[in-house]
Amino acid sequence: MATTMQPQLTRRDKLIFRLAQDQVYDIAIVGGGATGLGLALDAAARGFSVVLVESHDFAKGTSSRATKLVHGGVRYLAQGNISLVREELYERTTLLNNAPHLAQPLPFVMPSYQWWETPFYGIGLKMYDALAGKAGLGKTEFLNRDETLALLPEVQVQGLKGGVKYWDGQFNDARLALALARTARSRGALLVNYCRADELLYEAGKISGLVCEDTQTGKRYPIRSRCVVNAAGVWVDELRQKDGVASGANATRPTKPMVAPSQGVHIVVDREFLGGDVALMVPKTADGRVLFAVPWLGKVILGTTDTPRHDLAREPLPFKEEVDFILNESARYLRRAPTRADVKSVWVGLRPLVKPQDDDGDNTKGISREHTVLVSRSGLVTVTGGKWTTYRAMAEDVLDACAEKSLLEHRKKGVTTHLRLVGADRAEAHPRSICSPPGLHSYGDEQAMVSSMPGAHTLLCDGLTEGMVRFAARYEYALKVEDVLARRSRLLFLDARLAGSLAEQVGEILQQETGLDPEVQAFVELARHYLFLPT
């Protein structure tokens, strides 16, 4: 099903006017990341009335700081979790089909430096192909030394024996979140960023809505709803604690934390360090974790798998040992070793890992796909865990749980399986690769609209025009410089120093469009943060 429409204006005053109306929604969602936005779309597509509030910008947290991979979970094969791999492979293909301008297949190569590595990893990846079946993106291939070098021209040559090539997906996470938000809006959902859920409302001990605060004005608005879903990601425990106190459900003991956060550190360097549009994957580094070098929007992302983290900062700083580890391990596998001086940007994403829940009075619905849905005694629905690839399956599970508890009625599921997102262009069979530098290709079938904006031909830097900033303000919920330079464009994540230098220009355009303070200086400080490399 294609989404063909004129872009809808997202003027702040009109959104707040709607929020202030006295209405009982079917579902109120707290959290504007992948999980909350995916749920808003699924619920709206089924005909439910939906409101979503997000305390910061959409995808401000974890959902803009992913490794940019849409994958079926190769590592789960080793754990024997075949059903999970199958589901994730299915969801991978669904995502790629519904947003071809933002998510595309990407080849990966695992280089082999021991004689056994090619057959060992290759056989496992052949199983990956078999599980994907018709949902496969390409065949796994065994490579000799020359074939490996042709695909990874900057890989370390010494000791190289060959490699294995396989396929997964890549995407633009923050812009995909925005596409979910705008597609949900096209189905009638009300979504408001910079609007914090402050407290929960109750009738006869059951959740009946929430009170939110517009963080731009300080005004508070009650929202009445049949069902409230807590989809705040790594921060879900904050609202769960408020529910435990207010409802009296856990009066004798505090609500147990549900999330154990972990971090993923990502370092961005120039494309020349990898030398092509094929990703490098090392399945086992010196400490047993995975190392990756992924081409993305004209740069290369270097990183590894998660490590535990105990703070929940909105802008977490990278640990010195993680930065050192990524650079040192990259030096083992790349011909030219990147140094701190080569780093363009560093960011940290916090991932919500779900702690096992004992019987504490909650009705727990544990899902075998890394995420968990809980319904408290008062009826607060909480969902956390999971990952971008399975956002759609998570939404379906939440609505199933709501129906099982009679918070919402059962309605036919699967409505988003073939629902193409805003910007998806059916006529464009071969969209420009998102490995390419930023540009109009991220807008899909809205490119003509963006090109017609005032200032469309005024270039601020490669890949960003004045017209794009105006489009972001009018149609993409952007209020602040950070919204534009971090998430509507991805410049902060690609080149923090360049992003900081554009703050004033972007701020002037935004102020013309919104009349609000675009917080220029705050973004300049944030850009310095993304260049922070511990010593």
C-alpha positions in Angstrom: 0.0 0.0 0.0 1.6 3.3 -1.1 1.4 6.5 0.9 0.9 9.2 -1.7 0.0 12.6 -0.3 1.1 16.2 0.0 3.3 16.7 3.1 1.3 17.8 6.1 2.3 21.0 8.0 3.6 20.4 11.5 3.3 23.9 12.9 3.8 23.9 16.7 0.7 26.1 17.4 -1.6 23.7 15.5 -0.2 20.6 17.3 -0.6 22.2 20.7 -4.2 23.4 19.8 -5.1 19.8 19.1 -3.4 18.6 22.2 -5.5 21.0 24.3 -8.8 19.7 23.0 -11.0 17.7 25.4 -11.0 14.2 23.8 -10.7 10.7 25.0 -8.1 8.9 22.9 -8.0 5.1 22.5 -4.2 5.1 23.2 -1.7 7.6 24.6 1.9 6.7 24.0 4.9 8.1 25.9 8.1 8.0 23.9 9.0 9.0 20.4 11.7 6.5 19.5 11.4 3.5 17.2 9.1 1.6 19.6 6.6 4.4 20.3 6.5 5.7 16.7 6.1 2.2 15.3 3.2 1.6 17.8 1.6 5.0 16.9 1.6 4.0 13.2 0.2 0.5 13.8 -2.5 1.7 16.1 -3.5 4.6 13.8 -3.5 2.3 10.8 -6.0 0.0 12.6 -8.3 3.0 13.1 -7.5 3.7 16.8 -7.3 7.4 17.9 -3.7 8.0 18.9 -1.7 10.6 20.7 2.0 10.4 21.3 4.2 12.7 23.4 8.0 12.8 23.4 9.9 14.8 26.1 12.7 15.7 23.6 12.8 15.4 19.8 11.7 12.3 18.0 14.6 9.7 18.0 16.7 12.0 20.2 17.9 9.0 22.3 18.8 5.5 21.3 16.8 5.5 18.1 19.2 7.9 16.3 22.3 6.3 17.6 22.0 2.8 16.2 24.8 1.1 14.1 22.6 1.8 11.1 22.1 -1.9 10.4 18.9 -3.7 9.6 19.8 -7.3 10.3 18.4 -10.7 11.1 20.7 -11.4 14.0 23.5 -13.7 12.7 24.7 -14.2 16.3 21.4 -15.9 17.3 22.3 -18.8 15.0 25.1 -19.8 17.4 22.6 -19.7 20.2 20.2 -22.0 18.3 17.4 -19.4 18.3 16.1 -20.2 14.9 12.6 -18.8 15.3 14.0 -15.4 16.4 16.4 -15.3 13.4 13.5 -16.2 11.0 11.3 -13.4 12.4 14.1 -10.8 12.2 14.9 -11.8 8.6 11.2 -11.4 7.7 11.1 -8.0 9.4 14.3 -6.9 7.7 12.8 -7.5 4.3 9.5 -5.8 5.3 11.4 -2.7 6.4 13.5 -2.5 3.3 10.3 -2.8 1.1 8.4 -0.2 3.0 11.1 2.5 3.1 13.5 1.9 0.1 14.8 5.4 0.2 15.9 5.0 3.8 16.8 1.2 4.1 18.7 -0.9 1.6 20.7 -4.1 1.2 24.4 -3.9 2.1 27.1 -6.4 1.4 29.4 -7.4 4.3 32.8 -9.2 4.1 34.4 -11.1 7.0 38.1 -11.3 6.2 39.9 -14.5 7.1 43.4 -14.6 8.6 43.3 -18.2 9.7 42.7 -21.2 7.3 39.6 -22.4 9.2 37.7 -19.0 9.3 36.3 -19.0 5.8 34.7 -22.4 6.0 33.7 -22.0 9.6 31.9 -18.7 9.2 30.8 -19.4 5.7 28.8 -22.5 6.6 27.0 -20.5 9.3 26.2 -17.8 6.9 24.9 -20.3 4.3 22.4 -21.3 7.1 21.5 -17.7 7.4 20.7 -17.6 3.7 18.6 -20.8 4.0 16.6 -19.4 6.9 15.9 -16.2 4.9 14.6 -18.1 1.9 12.8 -15.7 -0.4 13.5 -12.9 2.0 17.2 -13.2 1.3 19.1 -10.1 0.0 21.9 -12.0 -1.8 23.9 -15.2 -1.6 26.7 -15.9 0.7 30.0 -16.3 -1.2 33.4 -17.8 -0.2 36.2 -15.4 -1.3 39.8 -16.0 -2.1 42.4 -13.4 -1.2 42.2 -11.4 -4.4 38.4 -11.3 -4.3 38.5 -10.1 -0.7 40.9 -7.3 -1.6 38.7 -6.2 -4.5 35.8 -5.7 -2.2 37.8 -4.4 0.8 40.8 -2.5 -0.8 41.9 -1.0 2.5 41.8 -4.2 4.5 45.1 -5.4 6.2 46.9 -7.5 3.6 49.5 -9.2 5.8 48.3 -12.7 6.6 45.0 -12.4 4.6 43.8 -15.7 3.3 40.3 -14.9 2.0 36.9 -14.1 3.3 33.2 -14.6 3.3 30.7 -12.2 1.7 27.1 -12.0 3.0 24.2 -9.6 2.9 22.2 -7.6 5.5 20.5 -4.2 5.5 21.5 -0.6 6.3 19.3 2.3 7.1 19.1 6.0 8.2 17.6 5.5 11.7 16.6 9.1 12.6 15.0 9.7 9.2 13.2 6.4 9.4 11.8 7.5 12.8 10.6 10.7 11.2 9.0 8.8 8.4 7.1 6.6 10.9 5.9 9.8 12.7 4.7 11.5 9.6 3.0 8.3 8.2 1.2 8.0 11.6 0.2 11.6 11.3 -1.2 11.0 7.9 -3.4 8.3 9.5 -4.8 10.7 12.0 -2.4 10.3 15.0 -1.4 13.4 17.0 2.4 13.4 17.7 4.0 16.2 19.7 7.7 16.4 20.4 9.2 18.5 23.3 6.2 17.5 25.4 7.0 15.6 28.6 4.7 13.2 30.3 4.7 14.5 33.9 2.1 12.4 35.7 -0.5 9.7 35.2 -4.2 10.1 35.7 -6.4 7.5 37.4 -10.1 6.6 37.9 -11.0 4.0 40.5 -7.4 2.9 40.6 -7.0 2.4 36.9 -5.0 4.5 34.4 -7.3 7.0 32.6 -4.7 9.2 30.9 -1.7 11.4 31.7 -0.7 15.0 32.2 2.0 16.4 29.8 4.0 19.6 29.8 4.9 21.6 26.7 8.6 22.1 27.5 8.7 25.2 25.2 6.1 27.1 27.3 5.7 25.2 30.5 2.0 24.8 30.0 0.4 21.5 31.1 -2.3 19.6 29.3 -4.3 16.6 30.6 -4.8 13.8 28.1 -7.6 11.3 28.6 -7.2 7.9 27.1 -8.4 4.3 27.4 -4.9 3.0 27.4 -1.5 4.5 28.2 1.7 2.8 26.8 5.1 3.6 28.3 7.5 3.3 25.4 10.3 5.5 26.7 13.1 3.1 25.9 15.9 3.0 28.3 14.0 5.5 30.5 10.8 3.5 31.0 11.5 2.9 34.7 10.9 6.6 35.5 7.2 6.4 34.5 6.8 2.9 36.1 8.0 4.4 39.4 5.4 7.1 39.2 2.7 4.5 38.5 3.8 2.4 41.5 3.5 5.4 43.9 0.4 7.0 42.4 -1.7 3.8 42.1 -0.7 2.3 45.3 -0.1 -1.0 43.5 3.4 -1.3 45.0 2.8 0.7 48.2 4.9 -1.7 50.4 7.8 -2.1 48.0 9.2 0.0 45.2 8.7 -0.9 41.6 11.7 -3.0 40.5 13.8 -1.5 37.7 13.1 -3.2 34.4 16.1 -2.0 32.4 19.8 -2.7 32.6 21.4 -0.2 30.1 24.3 -1.0 27.9 26.2 1.2 25.6 27.3 1.1 22.0 30.2 3.5 21.1 30.5 4.6 17.4 33.4 6.5 15.8 33.1 8.1 12.4 36.1 8.5 10.0 36.4 9.4 6.3 35.4 6.9 3.7 39.0 6.5 2.5 39.8 4.3 5.5 37.5 1.6 4.1 37.7 2.4 0.4 34.4 1.2 -0.8 30.7 0.6 -0.2 31.1 -2.9 1.4 31.1 -3.3 5.2 33.8 -5.0 7.1 32.8 -7.4 9.9 35.2 -9.1 12.3 33.2 -11.7 14.3 35.7 -12.1 17.2 38.1 -9.4 18.4 40.7 -9.5 21.1 38.0 -9.5 23.8 35.6 -11.7 21.9 33.3 -8.9 20.7 32.4 -8.0 17.1 34.1 -5.2 15.3 32.5 -3.5 12.3 33.4 -0.8 9.8 30.2 0.3 7.9 30.0 2.8 5.0 27.3 5.3 5.7 26.3 8.6 4.1 29.8 9.1 2.6 31.7 8.3 5.9 32.6 5.1 7.8 31.3 4.1 11.2 33.6 2.1 13.4 32.3 0.3 16.4 31.8 -2.8 18.4 29.1 -4.6 20.3 27.6 -3.4 23.6 29.2 -3.0 27.0 27.3 -2.4 30.3 26.6 1.1 31.4 24.9 2.4 34.6 24.0 6.0 33.9 21.1 7.2 31.8 22.5 10.5 30.5 20.7 11.9 27.4 24.1 12.7 25.9 26.4 10.0 27.3 30.1 10.5 27.0 32.2 7.7 25.5 34.5 5.8 27.8 38.2 6.3 27.1 38.8 2.5 27.0 36.1 2.0 24.4 37.5 4.6 22.1 41.0 3.2 22.5 39.7 -0.4 21.9 37.9 0.5 18.7 40.8 2.4 17.3 43.3 -0.3 18.3 41.2 -3.1 16.9 40.6 -1.2 13.7 44.4 -0.8 13.3 44.6 -4.6 13.2 42.3 -5.0 10.3 42.7 -1.8 8.2 45.8 -1.0 6.1 45.8 2.5 7.3 45.1 2.8 11.0 42.7 5.6 12.0 43.9 7.8 14.9 42.0 10.2 17.2 43.0 13.1 14.8 41.0 11.3 12.1 37.8 11.1 14.0 34.9 13.3 12.7 32.3 12.4 15.3 31.8 10.1 18.2 28.4 9.1 19.6 27.1 6.7 22.3 23.8 4.9 22.1 22.2 3.4 25.2 20.3 0.2 24.7 17.6 -1.0 27.1 18.4 -4.6 28.0 15.5 -6.1 30.0 16.2 -7.6 33.4 14.4 -10.8 34.3 11.2 -9.9 36.2 10.2 -11.9 39.3 6.6 -12.1 40.3 6.2 -8.6 41.8 2.5 -8.3 41.1 2.8 -7.2 37.5 1.3 -9.3 34.8 4.3 -10.0 32.6 4.1 -10.9 29.0 7.7 -12.0 28.1 8.3 -12.1 24.4 11.1 -14.2 22.9 12.4 -11.6 20.6 14.5 -9.4 23.0 11.6 -7.2 24.0 9.2 -7.4 26.9 5.6 -6.1 27.4 4.3 -5.6 31.0 0.9 -4.5 32.1 0.7 -3.2 35.7 -2.2 -3.6 38.1 -3.3 -0.1 37.2 -3.2 -0.8 33.5 0.0 1.0 32.5 1.5 -0.9 29.5 5.2 -0.8 29.3 7.3 -2.0 26.4 11.1 -2.0 26.2 14.0 -3.9 24.8 14.1 -5.0 21.2 15.8 -3.3 18.3 15.1 -1.2 15.2 14.7 -4.2 12.9 11.7 -5.6 14.9 9.9 -2.3 15.7 6.9 -3.4 13.7 6.6 -6.8 15.4 7.0 -5.0 18.8 4.0 -2.8 18.0 1.9 -5.8 17.1 2.8 -7.4 20.4 1.9 -4.3 22.4 -1.5 -4.1 20.8 -2.1 -7.8 21.4 -1.3 -7.2 25.1 -3.7 -4.3 25.3 -6.5 -6.4 23.8 -5.8 -9.3 26.1 -6.3 -7.0 29.1 -9.4 -5.4 27.5 -7.7 -2.0 27.3 -8.4 -2.0 23.6 -10.5 -4.2 21.4 -9.0 -6.8 19.1 -8.5 -5.4 15.5 -7.0 -7.2 12.6 -3.2 -7.2 12.7 -0.7 -7.1 9.9 -1.9 -3.7 8.5 1.6 -2.3 8.4 3.2 -5.3 6.6 2.8 -3.6 3.2 2.3 0.0 4.4 4.9 2.1 2.7 6.2 5.0 4.6 6.1 8.7 3.7 8.7 9.3 1.0 8.7 5.7 -0.4 8.7 5.9 -4.2 7.3 2.9 -6.0 8.6 4.2 -9.4 12.2 4.3 -8.1 13.3 0.8 -8.5 17.0 1.6 -7.8 17.2 4.5 -5.3 20.6 6.1 -4.7 22.6 4.2 -2.1 22.5 5.5 1.4 26.3 4.8 1.5 26.4 7.9 -0.7 27.0 11.4 0.9 23.8 13.1 2.1 21.5 14.8 -0.4 18.0 14.8 -1.8 17.9 11.0 -2.0 16.9 10.8 1.7 13.6 12.4 0.8 12.4 9.7 -1.6 9.4 10.8 -3.6 9.3 14.2 -1.7 12.4 15.4 -3.5 10.5 17.7 -5.9 8.7 19.2 -2.9 12.0 19.9 -1.1 13.5 21.3 -4.3 10.5 23.8 -4.6 11.1 25.3 -1.1 12.5 28.8 -0.7 16.3 28.6 -0.6 16.4 25.2 -2.2 19.4 26.3 -4.3 21.2 28.0 -1.4 23.9 25.5 -0.3 24.9 25.6 3.4 27.3 22.7 2.9 27.4 19.6 0.7 24.1 17.8 1.1 22.3 20.6 3.0 20.4 23.5 1.6 18.4 26.4 3.1 15.3 24.8 1.5 15.9 21.5 3.5 16.0 23.5 6.7 12.7 25.2 5.9 11.2 21.9 4.9 12.3 20.4 8.2 10.6 23.3 10.1 7.3 23.2 8.1 6.8 19.5 7.6 9.2 17.5 9.8 8.5 18.8 13.4 11.9 20.6 13.6 12.2 23.4 16.2 15.8 23.6 17.2 19.2 23.6 15.4 19.9 20.2 16.9 16.8 18.8 15.3 18.0 19.8 11.9 21.7 19.1 12.1 21.5 15.9 14.2 18.4 14.2 12.9 16.7 15.8 9.9 20.1 15.9 8.3 22.7 13.7 10.0 25.6 16.2 9.9 26.3 16.1 13.6 26.8 12.3 13.4 29.0 12.7 10.3 31.2 15.7 11.0 30.6 17.4 14.3 33.0 20.3 13.6 31.3 21.2 10.4 27.9 20.9 12.0 28.9 23.3 14.8 30.1 25.8 12.2 26.6 25.9 10.6 24.6 26.5 13.8 24.1 30.2 13.4 23.0 30.0 9.8 20.5 27.2 10.5 19.3 29.0 13.6 18.4 32.1 11.7 16.4 30.1 9.2 14.6 28.2 11.9 13.7 31.4 13.8 12.2 32.9 10.6 10.1 29.7 10.2 9.0 29.0 13.8 9.4 32.2 15.8 11.0 30.1 18.6 14.4 30.1 20.1 16.5 27.6 18.0 19.0 27.2 20.8 22.1 27.9 18.7 24.7 28.1 21.5 23.4 24.8 23.1 24.0 23.1 19.8 27.5 24.6 19.5 28.3 23.0 22.9 26.8 19.7 21.8 28.9 19.6 18.7 32.0 20.0 20.8 30.7 17.1 22.9 30.6 14.9 19.8 34.3 15.6 19.2 35.1 14.7 22.8 37.9 12.1 22.8 39.0 11.2 26.4 42.7 11.4 27.1 
